[in-house]
Amino acid sequence: MVQEPPQKEVVFLFPLVKCKQILTFYLYICKQTLTLYMSGRRDVFQAIADPTRREIINILSEEPMNLNSLADQFEISRPAISQQIKVLEECGLVVVSKQGRERYCQIQPASLIPAFMWIDQYRKLWEERIDSFEDYLMELKSKKKNGE
């Protein structure tokens, strides 16, 4: 006859209350880590990558506007505009303040400086390349006129 190995008793190292506290703490840490990761991945370039967000920035550059008035200027739903505003807010490009029952959006143009500085460092390079291309086209045009 084959003997089965003895069954081990499951012993809880912590009382049930302690397990609940540990699980709650673990979930809190996971949530905080996810929040940091999500907020850390947003930047100005992500904000300006989307055409709707660029249009929101253009509109808000003229004047602060409440969320409903802003949403009225687009063909998409108000919740979709709210999501776009949330991204702009996470990137630091827009500040949303509550006045009574309304939420007003105001642009923070200083937040665009990193994007401007990054683009500006390539401006001279592209100007030189475009000038060089223009010279090349003029040379081709003159060769064509001269019949070469």
N, C-alpha and C positions, 0 to 999 in steps of 0.2 A: 504494500500500500504506500502511495506517494503522499508524503506529508506536505501540506502547504506551509509556506513561511508564515511566521506569526504576523498578524496585522499590527502595525504601529499606530498608536493613538496620536491623533492630531492634537497638538498642544498649542494653544495661542500664547504667543510670547507677550502680547499686550492685552489688557482687558478690552472689551468691545469699544468703550469710550475712547481709549487711547488710539485704537485703529481708526476710528472716525476722525479724530483730530489729525492724525498723520495723513489720511487721505485728503482731508480738507486742505491741509497745508500743501500737499503735493499738487493738488489742482490749482491752488492759488499761484504757486511757483510756475506751473505750466502756462497759466493765463498771463502772468506778468512777462514771461519769456516771449510768448507769442505777441503780446502787445509791443514789446521792445523791438522784436523782429519786424513787425508790420510797420511801426512808425519809423524804424531805421531805414527801410527800403524806399521810402518816399523822398523824392527830391524835386528840385525845380524842373529838371529835364523831363521827369515823368509827367509833371503837371502840364508842361507846354507841348508834350507829344500828342495830346488829343485835341482835335479841331474844336470840339465843343468847349473844352476848358479854355482854349486860346480865345474863343469868341466871348466867353464869360469874362476873361481878363480884360478884353477890349471894351466891353460894355461897362464894367466896373471902373475902368480907368477914367471914364467921363464923369461918373458920379456914384456914390454909394446907393444901393438899391435894396428894397426888401425882397425876400425870396420869391414871393408871389409875382411881383412885377418882373423880376428876372426870368422866372419860368414862363411867363406869358410871351416872351420874345423868342421862344424856341418851339420846335415841333415835337419835342419829346415831353414825357410826363414830368410832373413836379417831383415825384420821388427820384427820377433819373437825374434831374437838376440838383436835387439835394445830395445825391451821391457824388456828383461832380464837384459840388461845393465842398463836400467833406474831404475829397482828395486835395483840393486847393488849400483847404484849411490845414491839413496834415503837412503840406509842403511849406506852410508859412506864407503863402501868397495872398490869402484872404483871411480876414478876421470877421467872425459872425458875432454880432451883439444883439441882445434881446432888448427891445423897447416896447413895453406893454406886452401885447400878444404877438407882435411882429418880430421877425428875425431880419436884421439888416446886415448886408454883406458890404465890406469895404476892402479895397485892394491894399496890399502892403508892397508897394513897388520896390522897396529896398531889397526885398527877397529875390528879385530878378537879377541882382548884381552878379552873383556867381555865374549865372548862365551868360550874361553879357560879357563878363571877363573871359570866360572860356571861349566864346565865339570870337571875341575881339583878337585873341592871340592867333587865330587862323585867318583873320581878315587880310593882313598884309600878304600872306602866302597866296591866298586866292586872288587878290588884286594883281599880283605879279604873274600868276598863271593866266589870268584873263588877258592881261596886257600882252603877254607873250603870244597867246592864241590870236589876238587881234592883229599883231604884227605879222604873224604867219599868214593870216587871211589876206592882209593887204599885199603881202609879197606874192601870193598866188594870183590875186586879182591883177597886179601889175604885170606878172608873167603872161597872163592870159591876154591882156591888152596888147602887149608887145609881140604876141604870137609865138612865144617860146614853148 
